[in-house]
Amino acid sequence: MSITPLMPVYPRSPFRPVRGEHCHLIGEDGRRYLDFAAGIAVNILGHSHPHLIGAIQRQAATLMHVSNLYGSPQGEHLAQRLVDLTFADTVFFTNSGAEAVECAIKTARAYHSHAGADHRHELITFSNAFHGRTMATISASNQEKMHKGFRPLLPGFRYVEFDDLAGAEAAIGPNTAGFLVEPIQGEGGIRPASQAFLRGLRRLADQHDLLLLLDEVQCGVARSGTFYAYEQYGITPDILATAKGIGGGFPLGACLATEKAARGMGPGTHGSTYGGNPLAMAAGEAVLDIVANEEFLASVRARSERLRGQLEQFIGNYPEIFVDVRGRGLLLGMKLKPEARSFVGYLRDEHQLLTVSGGDNTMRIVPPLVIDDSHIDEFLARLSAGAAAWQPRAVAP
Ligand SMILES: *Cc1c(COP(=O)(O)O)cnc(C)c1O
């Protein structure tokens, strides 16, 4: 037997974290790493946040799980908070981002089916999108690396270039149900949609009775500098998928929708055994207690400006490594030169600095949202040391 007990689907790095302290991780070997990866944009309160720990501990000792057979005071409360904070009228809780997107897709299909238009099942999606790893969510992305070996894909998705409004309009046909798009592509390389693009999709949706589905699994929950990124575009979606940061590290996601968009989602149409269980609700409540206020959001924007300004100055010194700085809020990226592909791993292993590699040869900088200036200084110090000592090496194709 040569397969590992952990199914070997991840090319895992040699770093083996065993403990978290605020914005740092401690490895099995005792070394301290600065964590600007945050579990891939998940640990928005950092590690070991006392308010989150306390909420989870108290709820675990009170009631962890009962299923969705019964009334849920915990679920009703968190759903009401999300309704009050956003465009939405109703919320379905999930355990992951992919499930939140699945619910968004089903809600969109049910919307048209409810009107007797079952043929209107096709979602227009965009190049280099990432929506998760289930069959429906890989089918929603055009990325070949996620399709290989898993065909046949689910029908009902049509791909258009990201940020190409004319292409999106041209793709509308009699079977179109709506658009599914990340306002800021995360995995695809930290690419914010333009104002004209998102506003244009909203307008097209209104003109053609289509639904606008936003995937804010990565850019949502204060990460972009507003509670949800759509707020920066002066539009609202019909349906939105959220996850990652919303549980602060506890597995939690949600599909938010307007009353109109959710018209097809009656009793028995959808479900999840764990979804919205009291323990997950306690985690979500604790996260919102900290981040869902203007003061916190303003602090994210201030940290973003400081970090981004310093990065923009910094990259000028190392044109052989960096191409540009991109993103919004604390969802930032540095595009790397092709020959600097291994820079993320090098920073991790040689300078104890954690970031995340992404598409378009981009290094994702997604720290906990609770960083202060000292963490930004430490980030710059480690990044500078790394860049100064970096030797481009040949990378295997
Ligand atoms: C991470 C991510 C997902 C998938 O979330 P999982 O929790 O891994 O299922 C979906 N959409 C976007 C934009 C993401 O970044």
PDBQT file of the ligand as one rigid body, heavy atoms in Angstrom, charges set to zero:
ROOT
HETATM    1  C1  LIG A 401     -12.903  29.150  -1.529  1.00  0.00    +0.000 C 
HETATM    2  C2  LIG A 401     -13.919  29.556  -2.507  1.00  0.00    +0.000 A 
HETATM    3  C3  LIG A 401     -15.034  28.744  -2.797  1.00  0.00    +0.000 A 
HETATM    4  C4  LIG A 401     -15.186  27.356  -2.234  1.00  0.00    +0.000 C 
HETATM    5  O1  LIG A 401     -15.279  27.336  -0.852  1.00  0.00    +0.000 OA
HETATM    6  P1  LIG A 401     -15.054  25.959  -0.065  1.00  0.00    +0.000 P 
HETATM    7  O2  LIG A 401     -15.339  26.311   1.365  1.00  0.00    +0.000 OA
HETATM    8  O3  LIG A 401     -13.649  25.520  -0.308  1.00  0.00    +0.000 OA
HETATM    9  O4  LIG A 401     -16.022  24.970  -0.608  1.00  0.00    +0.000 OA
HETATM   10  C5  LIG A 401     -15.987  29.235  -3.665  1.00  0.00    +0.000 A 
HETATM   11  N1  LIG A 401     -15.868  30.452  -4.222  1.00  0.00    +0.000 NA
HETATM   12  C6  LIG A 401     -14.827  31.248  -3.974  1.00  0.00    +0.000 A 
HETATM   13  C7  LIG A 401     -14.769  32.605  -4.604  1.00  0.00    +0.000 C 
HETATM   14  C8  LIG A 401     -13.806  30.837  -3.114  1.00  0.00    +0.000 A 
HETATM   15  O5  LIG A 401     -12.753  31.625  -2.904  1.00  0.00    +0.000 OA
ENDROOT
TORSDOF 0
